[in-house]
Amino acid sequence: MQPTQSTPAAPWWKFGHVWMVIAGPAVVVVASFITFYLAASGKDTLVDEDYYRKGIEINKTLADNPSSLAPATQARNHAATGVKATR
């Protein structure tokens, strides 16, 4: 009886599945560094410096003309009750 010769096992880096498993977390780490760079280098600015006063003015114009809110009110009531408003 002759002893069987076994082939030496290949190193782990030669298996494609290993790289597929490693690639997922590696891509996420790279993407997180890119996201951090974009967040840290960008300047957060307000859309308008006087946003509060303009918001109050918008609310006043909406309060002066309540019929402009009618579609929103009907949709809200329909969502709450499930019954469509009749005209």
C-alpha positions in Angstrom: 0.0 0.0 0.0 1.3 3.4 -1.0 0.8 6.5 1.0 -1.5 9.0 -0.7 0.0 12.3 -1.6 -2.2 15.3 -0.8 -1.8 18.6 -2.6 -0.9 21.5 -0.4 -3.7 23.8 0.5 -3.8 27.1 -1.3 -3.3 30.2 0.8 -6.4 32.1 1.9 -5.9 35.0 -0.4 -6.2 32.9 -3.5 -9.9 32.1 -2.9 -12.3 34.5 -4.6 -15.0 34.1 -1.9 -12.7 35.5 0.7 -12.3 38.7 -1.3 -16.0 39.0 -1.9 -16.6 38.8 1.9 -13.8 41.4 2.6 -14.9 43.7 -0.2 -18.3 44.6 1.4 -17.0 46.0 4.6 -14.1 47.6 2.9 -16.4 49.5 0.5 -18.5 50.7 3.4 -15.4 52.0 5.3 -14.2 53.9 2.2 -17.6 55.4 1.7 -17.8 56.5 5.3 -14.5 58.3 5.0 -15.8 60.1 1.8 -19.0 61.0 3.6 -17.1 62.3 6.6 -14.9 64.4 4.3 -17.9 65.9 2.5 -19.6 66.7 5.8 -16.6 68.2 7.4 -15.5 70.3 4.4 -18.9 71.7 3.5 -20.2 74.9 5.1 -23.7 74.7 6.5 -25.6 77.9 5.5 -29.1 79.0 6.1 -31.3 79.3 3.0 -32.2 82.8 4.1 -30.7 84.8 7.0 -34.1 86.2 7.9 -36.0 82.9 7.7 -38.1 83.4 10.8 -39.6 86.8 9.8 -40.4 85.4 6.3 -42.1 82.3 7.8 -44.3 84.5 10.0 -45.3 86.6 6.9 -46.2 83.3 5.0 -48.3 82.2 7.9 -50.1 85.6 8.0 -50.9 85.4 4.2 -52.2 81.8 4.7 -54.4 82.9 7.6 -55.8 85.8 5.5 -57.0 83.4 2.8 -58.3 80.2 4.5 -59.8 78.9 1.2 -56.3 78.3 -0.1 -55.9 75.6 2.6 -59.1 73.8 1.6 -57.4 70.9 -0.4 -55.0 70.3 2.5 -57.8 70.3 5.0 -59.8 67.9 3.0 -56.9 65.6 2.5 -56.1 65.7 6.2 -59.7 64.9 7.1 -59.9 62.1 4.6 -56.7 60.6 6.0 -58.1 60.7 9.6 -61.6 59.4 8.9 -61.2 57.4 5.6 -64.4 59.1 4.3 -64.2 61.3 1.2 -65.7 64.7 1.5 -68.7 65.3 -0.7 -69.0 68.6 -2.5 
